[in-house]
Amino acid sequence: MCGIVGFVGRRNAAPVLLEGLRRLEYRGYDSAGLALLDGGAFTLVRRKGRVAALEDAARGKAGKVGIGHTRWATHGAPSERNAHPHIYGKFAVVHNGIIENYRALKKECEESGETFASDTDSEVIAHLLAKYDEGDFLDSVRHAVAGLRGSYALAILCEGRPDELIAARKGSPLIVGERDGEWYVASDIPALAGKGMKLCPLSDGEIAVLKRGGAAFFDIEGKRIEKEWAEYDTETSAPQLCGYPHFMRKEIDEIPASIAQTAAEFLKKPANQSLCEVLCHTEYVQIVACGTAYHSGLAAKCAIEALARIPAEACIASEYRYRDPVVSKSTLVVAVSQSGETADTLAAARLAKERGAYLIAVANVPHSSLTALADHVIPTAAGTEIGVAATKSYNAQLIALYLLALSLRAAKSGARDVSSSGLASQCERDGEDARLLETLRALPALCGEAIAASRKTKEWARRFCSAKSIYFIGRGCDHAAAVEGSLKLKEISYLPSEGYPAGELKHGTLALIGRDTPVVAVMTDRALAEKTMNSVHEAISRGADAYLVTSLSEYAERKEFAASILVPACERLFSPAVSVIPLQLLAYETALACGNDPDKPRNLAKSVTVE
Ligand code: AGP
């Protein structure tokens, strides 16, 4: 989604801003722009399309202070006039987030004779800055943001202040960086990659004033606040392709390492007494998340209910707060998010906390809004994920949630220390728990084997790319893998696709099944296999070609399937971590067969920071 980069330094700002914007390209955007200050008036350059086009247009433009932006259209079409920065009067502004009351604010401005140059909600911020301008830049910002409803991360320049940039945040991430006496601001850490960079994330309601001579932080009342800085070797936050054609393909190969690392970090954490108390008293688990993260919640629900015998529910975060959810002190709410910045997940997590739930965040980005909000964080250690289509982060989420399920199981059985390192020793005492933990520890190797077994997906993709629509079916835990396989496929191949519980097909969707609608069955649970086969036969009888992803060797050779992939067998509750891999690779190969860039799907953004 939208990206922000700002710079105050001794060098020309344009190359710094462009490099930062390039590092944010993976997030998805449709236009880009920058504004520079070089003593006099602003230099504004904006382009629809790629950062490369902006780079050509910005060549030779001077200014040691600047702000840059990649825009993912929400209010107003993708176009040059709607691209940020927006300038009004003495102020240039770039904005991430959504200003919910912009219509009323814009109307007020128009009634007093001001004209607007774009269709965006963001431009109103520049007008407010001008309205409150009495010569003190910080005061103008404080008064302007006080009138905004919604979410914002802002970087602002003011004409006549050629060595100053102000940044402000509420509900949208923003990080200040410093290296060698030069100052940076960015919406995401990868934009600030480089050795020796010191970083300081802003919290909601905070304002940073960056000048060539130093940085100062203020609250919304204008009171000075002290902030902590941490040094990051952010070189590692800017992943390279390392010979792979696409990040998505590379990230699938990184799945075994991601899950091994996630499990290792979970199990080495010192015991946490208050978490143990919470797990012991948990009577109901709600997992709130969106998209792929929600699908990890579907798999986790099966595992928690089966292993801990505690009722669990996977909740679509964007629906959660509108259904007046039932939450009590014995409800454990687990918010799952790769980015930790998804607006819907954050809103659901906030509501759950307000209602008294204990909040666990399962997040891949360590310093995110979600991790700041949570009572306890279970990190996924997948490393930065560039592909918009989540792969390794999904598998890492599964492992984190399975370990949580084992902790809840241990808590239910009366163990006192059920968190992290305590879980490992508890499992050593109990035969069945030990077996389950060993199964989890074996998953990285099984995932590696599944990647090797998925070569055939290239051949499947050649057939799938001309299909009318593609259906994925499965029962129990296999359903969780099926819906994720379907989401992956539609995200990057743009082919219509649905994932269904196999038994649901006959209740309506079967009407759509025919010759040009392949059906992919996921089948790893022997107890349910014949039931799933019934659905497969129903589809074949209507002319569909059926494809199979299975760990059951006796089904892999069955003649009714057009093709099948045999993945290694594992404990059925954990099987989605393995069986999803051929589906991720199928989506990747189908995107290529359709001529699409799998890393940059149209209309989608990596981190969805608007409701
Ligand atoms: C997954 O491929 C998608 N990009 C999307 O569904 C994503 O999982 C969803 O937007 C949630 O993102 P989060 O994990 O960063 O919260």
Residues whose N, C-alpha, C, O or C-beta is under 5 A from the ligand:
A	BS01	AGP	C290 G291 T292 A293 V336 S337 Q338 S339 G340 T342 V388 A389 A390 A605 K606 V608
